[in-house]
Structures are given as structure tokens and as C-alpha cells.
Amino acid sequence: MKRSLLIVIVVLLSIIILFAFINNKSGTQKEEEKKPVTVDSIEKYDYHLYSNKSDAYKDKFQELSKELTKEEVDEIEYARILSELFVIDLFDLNSKVSNTDIGGIDLFYPSTRGDFAKTEESGMYKYIESNVYGGRKQTLPVVTSAVATVETTKYEGKITTDENAYKATVDITYKKDLEYPTKVYLTLVHSDNKLFVINIK
């Protein structure tokens, strides 16, 4: 009797340990599936395309890559495409993993990225639910297109000045109207051989 009871206890413990191992492995796989990987790069400019970006962003990245690998880059076109890429990433909240996954951060002026991120985390990104393991039910905006018109300007700020800066007006189209901005205004400046967004209104 005691031996039979011991065998039952050992079998039950073995089953419990097996289930715990399977569940733990499954959870790890889910986490790995959600980790973005680099799928393309524009090496000269250190721009990278990640697997978790939206289709609109991926298409625009390819357009940017085509322009920046020409022998002679048309800088007005560079500014236009970069403005559209930035806006698509910033306002496409559905592709974000959490409220700290700020779109367009890599395209913002380096020394002001921290302030930009704080502003967005406490604003438009504040109520984004985590999607680390997938399955988020929240309805969030999906950007289908962004169209920019660009012209030259002078920029004078506390951090930098640029005699050959650009200002862009960008119209945004969404898959579904959730009352997010449909027009924004950007200022772009030079740093080294690259353009960065330094201001958004």
C-alpha cells in the first residue's frame, strides 16, 4: 500500500515538473518571436530596418535606400523621404511593442532624443498597452501613407544652427480614422553627412 502510494506521488511529481518545463519553454519562445531583428540596412548612413516595422515603413525604407545609394543624392528627395519615414513610424502606434517604443527616435536629432522620447511617452504613447508576448486587443492607429512637401529654410536654435535646413509639411493617412493628427510640420537639420528631424509641430 505504501509502495503504491509512493509510486503515485512520484508519477504526479514527474507530470508536474514536465508541465512546468513545457510552459516555461513556450513562454521563452513567445518572447523570442517578438524580438525584432535587422532585415536591411543603409550602411553609409547607419539606417536599419527592423522586422517589427509596418508595411508602409518597410516600403518607405526601400525608397530611402534607393535614393541614398545613388552616385549623386538629391537632398530635397532625401529630406522628403526621411520626413515621410519619420511620420509613418511615429504615428503608427499599432506596430509598437510598448509605450516606450517611440517611433522615429533614430531619425530625431541625437542630443534631443531624450526630451523627444519623454514628450511622446507622456503624450500620444502614454496609454499604449504592452504587446511583448502578442495578443494585444487594443485598437491603435495604422498609418497607410505619409506625403511630404519640402522646402529649404534657415534654422537657428540653442543646440545647433543650419543655413541649409529643410521644413516639411506632411499629410498622414490612416487605415481607420481614430482622430489622430492628419498633418504635421517638421524641421530637418544636418549633422555630419545625415539629416535629422529636430522639431515637430
N, C-alpha and C positions, 0 to 999 in steps of 0.2 A: 504493500500500500504506500509506504513512504517512498519507495523507489519509483513507483508510478507517478506520484506527486512531483518528485524531483525532476523526472523526465519532462512532465508537462510544463513546469516552471522554466526549465532550460529552453524548451521549444518556443515558449511565449517570449522569453527574453531575446532569443535569436531573431524572431519575427519583428519585434520592436526595433532592434538595432538595425535590421535590414531596411525597414521603412524609413527610419531616421536618415540613413545613408542615402537612400534614393531621393528623398525630399531635399536634402542638402545639396546633392549633385544637380538636381533640377533647378534649384534656386540660383546656383552658380552659373549654370548655362544661360538662364534668362538674363542675368546681369551682363554676361559676356556678349550676348546677342545685341544688347542695347548700346554697347560701347562703340562710338563712331571710329571708323578707320579712314585714312587718307586714300582717296581713289584717283586723284590727279593733282598736279602742281604746276605752277608757272615759276620755275626755279629762279630766274633772274630777278624776279620781283618778290619772291618768297610768299606767294599766294598759294593757298592749299584748299582743295575741295574735299569735304568730308562726306561720308556715306549717309549721314542723317539729314543732309540738306534737302530742301524741297525741289521738285522737278523744275520749277521756274528758276530757282537759284542755279541749279546744275546747267540749265540751258544758257543762262546769262554768263556763267563762269566760262563756258566754252567760247562764247562770243568775245569775252575779255582776253582769253588765251590766244585766240586768233589775231586780235589786234596787237597784242604785246609781243608777239613773235615775228612781226613784220620787220623788215630791214629798217624802215622809217615809220615810227609810231606817230599816228595822228593824235596829238594830245587832247584836242577837243573831243574826239571819239573816246579816248581813254577816260576822260572826265565824265562823259555821258554814261558809258557802260558801268563805270565804277559807282556812280550815283545810283543807277538802277539796281545794281547788285546789293549795295548797302541797304536801300529801302526795302527790297524784297526780303532780305534776311532779318531786318529789324522788325518789320510788321507781320511777318509770317509766324505768328505765335504757336500755331499748331505743330510746327516742326521742332519746338523747343522741349528739352527734357525736363527743365525745372525753371523756376523764376530767377535763377542766377545765370541761366544760359542765354546771355544777351546777344541778340543778333547784330551783326555788323561791327562788333567790338574790334576785330582785327583790322578793319578799314578806317577806324577812328584815329585821330591824331594821338600818337603814343603817350605823351606826357599828360594828356587829359582823359585817358580811358577810364581811370578810376572814378572820376567825377561823373562821367557819362554813364557808367555802369550803375552807380548809386542812384542817379536820377531815374533810370529806367526800372530798377528793382523796386523802387518805392512808388513808381507810377504805373505805366502800362503793363509791366510784368508782375506786379505785386500779387495778383490772385491766380497766377498760373499754377495748376496742381502738378505734382511730380508725375513723371511718366518713365521713371528709371526702369521699371520692370514691365512696361507696356500696359495696355488695357485702360488708359485714361478715358473717361466718358465725357469730359468737359468739351464744350463747343468753343473753338478758338478760331481766329481768322486765318484763312489760307489766301495768300497773295498769288494771283494768277499772272499779273503783269505789272510792270512799272515802266513808265515812259518819261524820259527826262529831256528838257531843253536846257542847253548850257551856253553861257557867255562869259567872257573874261571880266575880271574885276580886280581891284586892289584890296588887300586885306591888311589891317593893322590891329594887332591885339597885344595883350600883355605878354603872351608866350612867344609869339612869332609875328613876323610881317612878311608879306609876299606881294610883290609888284605884279606878278603874273598868276594870280589866283583865279578861281572859277566860282561862279554861282550857278546853281541848278534848281530848276523848278521841276518837281517830279509828281506826276499823276499816278495814283495807285488804283488797281482794280482787284477786287476780291472775288473768291468763289461764291461767297454769300455775304450780303450786307449786314454786318454786326455793329454798324455805327462807329467804325474806326476811321482815322483820318484818310481822306482820299487825295490830298495834295500836301506836299511838304516842300520846304525850301532849305537847300544845303549850301554851305560854303566849303570849297576844297582848296587846300594849300599844298605846296611842295615840301618834302623832307627827303634829302638825298635825291635819289632818282625816282621817287614814288610820289603819288598823290594820296592825300588823306582827307577825310571829312573832318572838319574842325568845328562846324556849327550846324545845328538843325533847328528849324522853326516850323 
